[in-house]
Amino acid sequence: MNYDLKLLDCTLRDGGYVNNWNWGFEKARQIINLLVKSNVDIVEVGFLRNVDNYNPHVTVCNRIEELNKLLPTNHGNTMFSAMAMRSNYDISKLRDYSGNGIEMIRITAHDYDIKDGMDFAREVKSKGYKLSINPINIMGYSDNEILWILDQVNQIQPYQFSIVDTFGSMKRRDLDRIVSIADNNLDSNIRLALHLHENMSMGFHLAQNFVDKHLNRPVSVDASLMGMGRIPGNLPIELIADYLNDYTESNYDIDHMMDAIQDYISPLKGNTEWGYTPAYFLSARYNLHRNYAEYYLNKGDLTNRDINHILSRFDNSKKTAFDSKYADSVYEKYKNNIIDDSEDRKNLSTSLRGKKIVVIAPGSSIVQYHDTIGEYANQEDVITFSVNFIPTDYSLNYAFFSNNKRFDSITEFSCKTIVTSNLKNNNADYVINYNTLSGAFDQGCNSLIMLLKLLKDMDVEKVYLAGADGYSMDGQDYYSDSLRSYSVHDNSFNLAVSEAIKKIDINLSFITPSGYSR
């Protein structure tokens, strides 16, 4: 059975979150051409947004005439669209529809400005465009709020209304509920669309379920080449197109989609991965903005279990719009497990006072300079520490941990352990209050800085530092692959660490070359 179903490709718009929409003019044109040849019903060309200048290589523009330059002369039955958000686009820049070029404008608004978004939608429609109303995060609305939106939509009479699972938190029963509300309350002439994200790897399953409902109204499904989109990505258009070819009377040409993927999309995925990751599942689980998952991943000291517990503590009012200050406050409260560490500090101080200390950090230089480090470590009155790992080829007295991920990865300890109080379920020899050490570095938790601050408190005579190589952009400078950091840092981070070391004012020398020795 065939019915009015359209497939919309949003690669150049939603996929642009991966490459900052910098496709290159000719590459963008070629992608559009291949999608037209694939018989895709609607191709979204990019964003209408307030930007300073027109850049022909970027699919974010002030004016629709600029996006129209990307369109082929011969486009068969393919319609073209653009997206505009009420909060970042001046509608006065949008000229009336001329009868050519981009025909549909999809508008978005958040829950906090949805009423203004409806007025924005009316202005778009008044300019003669096919209108699609795409409220952000449909899962964040109650049933009554959805009914209010649908009543507004019926008054406006757009071409299309879209169910948008912004945070990828939708499951099958959620889809069934929301589609039922929409289908029973939306005027039957208005197309019902679906836009999915892959936080829970549910996109293809939900899209099939939606298509198979065979609603008695026109419908549409959004997707992108190879699922390209803001991490973790979108529904892959080649998968849903193949499904529609098999189970409806659709005739999408998968070969041209494969050509577009091979020539233009796969090379990008080699540089920037998108796809399912546990942290994005967790943000979807609590229906949170995905930036929170990214933010905590970049902290570098949290396990997925930690992220789960942190996200579970979020206030409902903070879920929709990302708030870095709020994220930090929840993070600090989670980490700040205050204990009475006076006895452990006293005992540790007795053992270390007046001693020389060799601190071994996990940089790759500890392999090259093994013998040199050994000469320092084997001197009398020298005590050897490691930071957040236990090397197999050095003899240690203590290992210091402030990172749950690193501590949890150790199955056997060959030395005494010192941990900060944020570590859970530890059986360490010494536990030190996290909050007494965490303020030593302005950019957050840094285990090396925390250890140096602790050693300063212990009145040690001298510290020799090895393996503190500093961060590199490729993240390759680590003792082993399992210790590699996937946080993004540049040289400014190394300078910040260097300044923090100076502020501690400890008697310190570098045994190995270091990006911190400035």
Buried (B, 14 or more C-beta within 10 A) or exposed (E): EEEEBBBBBBBBBBBBBBBEBEBBBEBBBBBBBBBBBBBBBBBBBBBBBEBEEBBEEBBBBBEBBBBBBBBBEEBEEBBBBBBBBBBEBEBEBBEEBEEEBBBBBBBBBBBEBBEEBBBBBBBBBEBEBBBBBBBBBBBBBEEEBBBBBBEBBBEBEBBBBBBBBBBBBBBEEBBBBBBEBBBEBBEEEBBBBBBBBBBBBBBBBBBBBBBEBEBEBBBBBBBBBBBBBBBBBBBBBBBBBBBBBEEBEBEBBBEBBBBBBEEBBEEBBEEEEBBBBBBBBBBBBBBBBBBBBBBBBBBBBBBBBBBBBBBEEBEEEBBBEBBEEBBEEBBBEBBBBEEEBEEBBEEBBEEBEEBBBBBBBBBBBBEEBEEBBBEBBEEEEBBBBBBBBBBEEBEBBBBBBBBBBBBBBBEEBEBBBBBBBBBBEBEBBBBBBBBBBBEBBEEBBBBBBBBBBBBBBBEBEBBBBBBBBBBBEEEEBBBEEEBEBEEEBEEEBBBBBBEBBEEBEBEBEBBBEBBBBE
